[in-house]
Amino acid sequence: MRTSLEHVIDAMWLAWAVYWAISALRVKRTRWREPLAMRALHDVPLLLGVYLLLAPGHLPGRLPGFLTERLLPASVAVAGVAALLTAVGLAFAIWARWNLGGNWSGIITVKEGHSLVRSGPYRRIRHPIYSGLLLAIVGSALTAGDWRGLLALLLVLLAVLLRIRVEERQMAAAFPDYGGYRRQSVALIPFLY
């Protein structure tokens, strides 16, 4: 049985998805797009992770029993921390997306008139959208409280790390001063990565 805080987390993700879809309508034209075969390398683990987070409560199909064995107690405290982490993570991702403006894309691209954004969270973190989404995924994984949530988090983290490698190469090729920006910022998590 789902708690009211779990429904709040679902609503936060839904609101984030609506914002993301609407803001995707205001982006610059694409000059270069990552080929589909390259995208599959990071999209497959991402989609598997998202599936695991949504299952078993929202999607059809049955997961192996060990994936739904609890690691954390189902408690109001855990659900509250999970909701807070999800809210903070999604808000951070939205703030980063707002600062990126028309340069944003759901896939790795270089836009016409692409600019190297260094404002807002990009001042210190090169990939703050991923940072925020990972924090929100941690919150959602805590809500699950089982092996499924942990595996989902690890799959999404793998996808993000693979995407960062491709993005860093493209940004370095597009912007001669990207090396300086790399030295002045962290890729994903301050003080860690």
C-alpha positions in Angstrom: 0.0 0.0 0.0 1.4 3.4 -1.0 1.6 6.2 1.5 0.5 9.8 1.0 4.2 10.9 0.8 4.7 8.4 -2.0 1.9 9.9 -3.9 3.5 13.4 -3.3 6.7 12.1 -4.8 4.8 10.7 -7.8 3.1 14.2 -8.2 6.6 15.9 -8.0 7.9 13.7 -10.8 4.8 14.4 -12.9 5.1 18.1 -12.4 8.8 17.9 -13.3 7.9 15.9 -16.5 5.3 18.5 -17.5 7.8 21.4 -17.0 10.4 19.4 -19.0 8.1 18.8 -21.9 6.9 22.4 -22.1 10.4 23.9 -21.8 11.6 21.5 -24.5 9.5 23.6 -27.0 11.8 26.6 -26.6 15.2 25.3 -27.7 17.7 26.3 -30.4 18.0 24.4 -33.6 20.3 21.4 -33.6 23.7 21.5 -35.4 25.0 18.1 -34.3 23.1 15.2 -32.7 24.6 12.1 -31.1 24.1 9.0 -33.3 21.4 6.5 -32.2 24.0 3.7 -31.7 26.0 5.9 -29.3 22.8 7.0 -27.4 21.9 3.4 -26.8 25.0 2.9 -24.6 23.6 5.3 -22.0 19.9 5.2 -22.8 19.5 1.4 -22.1 20.7 1.5 -18.5 18.7 4.7 -18.0 15.5 3.2 -19.2 16.1 0.0 -17.2 16.7 2.1 -14.1 13.5 4.1 -14.7 11.5 0.9 -15.2 12.8 -0.5 -11.9 11.8 2.7 -10.1 8.3 2.6 -11.6 7.8 -1.1 -11.0 6.0 -2.8 -9.4 3.6 -0.1 -8.3 2.9 1.4 -11.7 3.9 -0.9 -14.4 2.6 -4.3 -15.5 4.8 -7.4 -15.1 6.4 -9.1 -12.2 9.8 -8.5 -10.8 11.9 -11.3 -9.3 11.2 -11.6 -5.6 14.7 -10.6 -4.3 14.4 -7.2 -6.0 11.5 -6.3 -3.8 13.0 -7.4 -0.5 13.2 -4.4 1.8 16.6 -2.8 2.8 15.0 0.0 4.7 12.1 0.0 7.1 8.8 1.4 5.7 8.4 4.4 8.0 7.2 8.0 7.9 10.7 9.2 8.6 12.2 7.4 5.6 9.3 8.6 3.4 9.8 12.1 4.6 13.5 12.1 3.8 12.8 10.5 0.5 10.2 13.3 -0.4 12.6 16.0 0.7 15.5 14.6 -1.4 13.2 14.2 -4.4 11.9 17.8 -4.1 15.4 19.3 -3.6 16.8 17.2 -6.5 14.0 18.1 -8.9 14.1 21.8 -8.0 17.9 21.8 -8.6 17.4 20.2 -12.0 14.7 22.7 -12.9 17.0 25.6 -11.8 19.8 24.2 -14.0 17.4 23.6 -16.9 16.2 27.2 -16.6 19.8 28.5 -16.7 20.6 26.4 -19.7 17.8 27.9 -21.7 17.7 27.2 -25.4 20.9 25.2 -25.3 19.2 22.3 -23.6 18.3 19.0 -25.3 17.1 15.6 -24.1 19.8 14.0 -26.1 23.4 15.0 -26.5 23.6 17.8 -29.2 25.4 20.9 -30.2 22.9 23.7 -31.0 23.2 26.5 -33.5 24.5 29.4 -31.6 25.3 27.2 -28.7 26.8 29.0 -25.7 28.8 27.7 -22.8 26.6 28.5 -19.8 28.4 29.4 -16.6 25.6 31.0 -14.6 23.5 29.6 -11.8 24.5 26.1 -10.8 26.7 25.9 -13.9 29.1 28.2 -12.1 30.3 25.3 -10.0 28.9 22.1 -11.5 29.2 21.3 -15.2 26.2 18.8 -15.2 23.8 20.1 -12.6 20.8 18.7 -14.2 22.2 15.2 -13.7 23.2 16.1 -10.2 19.6 17.2 -9.4 18.1 14.2 -11.1 20.4 11.8 -9.3 19.4 13.3 -5.9 15.7 12.9 -6.9 16.4 9.3 -7.9 18.0 8.7 -4.5 14.8 10.0 -2.9 12.7 7.8 -5.1 15.0 4.8 -4.4 14.6 5.5 -0.6 10.9 5.4 -1.1 11.1 2.0 -2.6 13.4 0.9 0.2 14.3 -2.3 -1.6 17.0 -3.8 -3.8 15.0 -2.6 -6.8 15.6 1.0 -5.8 19.3 0.5 -5.2 19.7 -1.3 -8.6 17.7 1.5 -10.3 20.0 4.1 -8.8 23.1 2.3 -9.9 21.8 1.9 -13.4 20.9 5.6 -13.7 24.3 6.6 -12.2 26.0 4.4 -14.9 23.9 6.1 -17.6 24.8 9.6 -16.3 28.5 8.8 -16.2 28.4 7.5 -19.7 26.5 10.5 -20.9 29.0 12.9 -19.2 31.9 11.3 -21.1 30.2 12.0 -24.4 29.1 15.5 -23.4 32.5 16.5 -22.1 34.1 15.5 -25.5 31.5 17.5 -27.5 31.8 20.6 -25.3 35.6 20.5 -25.5 35.4 20.3 -29.3 32.8 23.1 -29.5 34.4 25.5 -26.9 38.1 26.2 -26.9 37.8 27.5 -23.3 36.1 24.4 -22.0 39.3 23.1 -20.4 39.5 26.2 -18.2 35.9 25.7 -17.2 36.6 22.0 -16.3 39.4 23.1 -14.0 37.1 25.6 -12.2 34.2 23.3 -11.8 33.2 19.8 -10.8 31.5 17.4 -13.2 28.6 16.2 -11.0 29.0 16.2 -7.2 30.9 18.9 -5.3 33.9 17.5 -3.4 33.4 14.1 -4.9 33.3 14.0 -8.7 
